[in-house]
Amino acid sequence: MAGERRRRLEALLASGQASVERARARSLVVDTVVGVVRRERPVAVGILAASLAFRLFALVIPLAYVLVAGFGFAGARASARPGGRDELGELVVDSIAAATRTSERGHWLALAFGGLTTLIAAAGVVEVLRWVQVLAWRVTPSRGRRRPWVVLGLVGGVLVLVASNVLADQVRAGARGLASEVAVVTATAAAQVVVLALLWLALSCALRPVAVPWTALVPGACLFAAGFQGFTLAVTVYFVPRAARASALYGSLGVALTLLVSLFLFARLAVGAEELNAALWERRHPGGRPGRRVT
């Protein structure tokens, strides 16, 4: 009985693999997806994504602390979205605001220590992203000099992303009527995709370890930006209600756990975007190896 089940399972797997190979021959999209998945197998993408998620978590918390305790960002969010708590970021901000009832002196301490911690955490994120690039392009890591401007650029990019989200929320809140709301949501989502694609493209260009043109990094930037919008929708529909329930039961610990899970999915998307760039470059240059970038 066990041998018969095993033979059936092997036959089913063989049939599925044959179907995938036929689909690869007919569709360029399927062939690219399968190529990216096969490229990822030798690489510990789960470990990379988990490491990146942890570093992002270490960046988000002090940055949110600076914005909330240092600049009073929680009050601005409350006025922008009265009565609304439909974003994971709002739950994080609320949790930090509840824990940081600081004096005027505390604001300056938040700016000083929170700012320093943010820069240290951003440097960790940049280092993990550099390793993501190295492993995606299958090159030997080099001892390149540290570039502080990349760290500052990462922090600035995160702030630009936060500002664009706040602006998009305000524009959507001012829409009246179903047609107007649909048009506004579509326009703001498209604008956010463009902004995020440009930010990710700039970061990828700064960290790429190989001498490939910047146009080779555009597909990954588009995938990352479009996937991030889907990720945001999943967070709004699934993770935020869970975070709200977890916050009611476990306090800030529940919000932190939900944030870590969502950041892991975000990091997995970032790794997949870089693998896509490398896979498409190898398709256009069969048998070739990208040259080392001079830093």
Residue, then its C-alpha position, 0 to 999 in steps of 0.5 A: m500500500a505504501g509503495e503504491r502511494r509512493r508511485r502515485l505521488e512520483a507520477l503526480l510530481a512527474s506530470g506536474q513537472a512536465s506541465v511546468e516545462r510545457a508552460r515554460a516553453r509557451s510563456l516567457v512569464v512562466d519561464t522567468v518565474v521558474g528561473v527565479v525560483r530555481r535561482e533562489r534554491p541554492v541561496a538561503v533566501g529565508i535566512l536573508a529575508a529574516s535577517l533583513a526583516f529584523r534589521l528593518f524592525a530595528l530601523v522602524i522602531p527608533l525612527a518611529y520613536v524620533l517621529v513620535a517623541g521628537f516631532g509629535f508625529a502622532g498628533a499630526r496623524a490623529s488630526a489627519r485621520p480622525g477616528g481612523r486606525d486602518e493602517l499598521g503604521e498607525l498602530v505602531v505610532d499609537s503604541i509608541a505614543a502611549a509609551t512616550r509621554t515625554s517632557e520638552r527635554g525628552h523631545w531633545l533626548a528622543l531626537a539625539f538618541g533616537g536619531l543615532t540609533t536610527l542611523i546605526a540600524a539603517a547601516g545594518v539594513v544597508e549591509v544586509l541589502r548589500w549581501v542580498q545583491v552579492l548572493a543574487w548576482r553570484v559574485t564574491p563579496s569585496r571589502g569595499r569602503r563604507r559609504p555613509w551617504v547610502v545610509l543617509g539616503l536610506v533614511g531619507g527614502v524612508l521619510v519620503l515614503v512616509a511623507s508620500n503615504v501621509l499625503a496620499d491619505q490626506v488626498r483620499a480623505g478629501a475625496r467625495g463621491l464614489a467616482s471621485e474616490v476611485a479616481v483618487v485611490t487609483a491616482t495616488a496608488a500609481a504615484q506611490v508605485v512610481v515614487l517607490a520604484l524610483l527609490w528602490l532603483a536608486l538604492s539598488c544602483a548604489l549597492r549593486p556589486v556588478a558593472v551592469p547598467w541601471t536599466a538592468l535593475v528596472p524590472g526588480a524595481c517595478l516588481f518591488a513597487a507593485g508588490f509593495q502595493g499588494f503588500t500594503l493591501a494585505v496589511t490593511v485587510y489581514f494584518v491590521p485587524r489581527a494587530a488590533r486584536a493582538s494589541a487588545l490582548y497582548g499590548s505592544l507585544g502583539v503589535a510588534l509580532t504582527l509587524l515582524v511577520s509583515l516585515f518578513l514578507f516585505a523582505r522576501l519581496a525585496v530578495g525576489a526583486e534582486e533575483l529577478n534582475a539577475a535572472l533577466w540579465e542572465r537570460r539576455h547574456p547567456g554564458g556571460r558573467p557580469g563584471r566587477r563594479v569598481t567602488 
